[in-house]
Amino acid sequence: MSEMNYYQFNKITKFIDYRGKTPKKTEYGIPLITAKNIKFGYLSEQPKEFISEDDYDGWMTRGIPKSGDILFTTEAPLGNVCLLNTNEKRAFAQRAIIFQPISDDTYISKYLFYYLMSPPFMEELDSKKTGTTVKGIKSSILKKFQIPLPPLSEQQRIVSKLNLLFEKIDKSIALHQKNMDEADVFMGSVLNDVFGELEEKYPIKTVDEISTNVRYGYTDSAKDKGNAVFIRITDINENGNFKDNFVYVDIAEKDLDRFRLYKGDILVARSGATAGKVALFDLDFVSVFASYLIRIQPNNEMDSSFLFYFCHSPKYWEQLNQIKVGGAQPNVNATNLKEIKIGTPPLSIQQKVVKYLDEISEKIEKVKSVQKEKMDSLKALKASILDQAFRGEL
């Protein structure tokens, strides 16, 4: 690129920041966009959430987005970016920043959108992220990023070329993501039907009635070495599985007895954006759980996998959303968690249900795995093209 000039990010865009705000959600109304909707390169319709029309004006006081604005996630996940392509009302919240180009030129918006997905920008973003458990970027740091802007004619050339190259790639990526989203929706529908039917046929019991112990976790700092693996909220992925980059804690024997995890224990995140997220403990390591988790130990009448599936069902989340407290940082407490209700058939029926759901889940995960592999290949191709474009090699 010739005649390259660099501009501080907040000198060429207005930052509209709705991070840290959690609105009252409704069943219908103005669509709500959070970090969960902002994907790398496109805006997803899932999950579909809303705020009421009456709350919109009072909520959107930091700035009104418009078509052509760039949406960006600052943590969990960090660095997803997409374009807003509508002037219809949209509400925003939670870990999302809107970049509104100061210039009205249509090419600057698309140029910045492409640049924010490029390896040069992502490398700088990675070098300046902060945080211990969750890595993110501070707005004050992001505003100081130096953005390369070539002359307008060069911006137009780059955008036109990338538009042509990415048209089919983006359609394919969106299709694969839609297939993955629909697979998740289908699984949710299956779970809803299964546990709805069980509620009609069998006694409804509370979590307190089907468990021997519900307690908060152990408070300490994670270490590189110790006598027990330390399981935190951030060590659990969105599917309820454990990551393999373990940290440790040194814990006294008297405390280990109280906080040690055993296979079949259910862990529930009690705070933050992932409040209510669950995991089924199945590791072979001596492990304890951190204070921002709640452990449920099912009794002999409850199959752990059955309870785990229930905690991924709409029936669980409907109840959980009613017991959450707090605004920007919603919380779940053990007392309220104990009151969540579940249809409870005999253990033999529970095990048959688990086998049935395992079979469906396995098929769905295979479908999602194939879709993800294809998406990753297409994203790698896009990254290669973007790298060439912003290093002047396109």
Buried (B, 14 or more C-beta within 10 A) or exposed (E): BEEEEEEEBBEBBEBBBBBEBBBEBBEEBBBBBBBBBBBBBBBBEBEEBBBBEEBBEEBBEEBBBEEBBBBBBBBBBBBBBBBBEEEEBBBBBBBBBBBBBEEEEEBBBBBBBBBBBBBBBBEEBEEEBEEEEBBBBBEEBBBEBEBBBBEEEBBBBBBEBBEEBBEEBBEBBBEBBBBBBBBBEEBBEBBBEBBEEBBEEBEEBBBBBBBEEBBBBBEBEBEEEBEBBBBBBBBBEEEBEBEEEBBBBEBEEEBBEEBBBEEBBBBBBBBBBBBBBBBBBBEEEBBBBBBBBBBBBBEEEBBBBBBBBBBBBBBBBEBBEEBBEEEEEBBBBBEBBBEBBBBBBEEEBBBBBBEEBEEBBEEBBEBBEEBBEBBEEBBEBBBEBBBEBBEEEB
